[in-house]
């Protein structure tokens, strides 16, 4: 089973270009994904106000254990927003580690692309698209039905909405029809709601800055 971060990154990659569609939102989304996995492992506990450490014992996964260690070092209880914003500063490293895992699982492959024959850029084209198709099929099935989604699907759908990735799964004709259902499901997850609010605030700030340089 892929982690939330792995599933989210697969959806965020442009299948043709092999690059991430939106670095700003995905950086926050990946942090949210790590916290969501830890929450489902009962390692952290989240309420409307705060995030609390429940179990700091290592999980055996270096990425999850790094997050747990950061939270454990805090001398006071912090909000979910605090941790998302703080850990977002390490999003480049998180992104690289998640990409490495997808390469190791032979889902992606790494290529170096020359721009103007001088500048090099890494790209990550799909090697095996089975997992991506399974994720999209699963999410479509949940959203296009009246079934009660399980906790993992709620988490991923809230992240997909927060990171503006719904158009990677649904067509332009489908989006107006599924918008309300996606909103209802996304509201079931506190971390996803926080990620969404932070991303919206960042985008507004960027827009304001561009209007008033």
Secondary structure, DSSP 8 states (H G I E B T S, - for coil): ---HHHHHHHHHB-TTT-SBS-HHHHHHHHHHHHHHHHHHTTSEEE-SS-EEES--S--S-HHHHHHHHHHHH-SS-B-HHHHHHHHHTTHHHHHHHHHHHHHHTTSB--EEEEETTTEEEEE--BS--HHHHHHHHHHHHHHTS-----HHHHHHHHHHHHTT-GGGTS-HHHHHHHHHHHHHHHTT-HHHHHHHHHHHHHHHHHHHHHH--
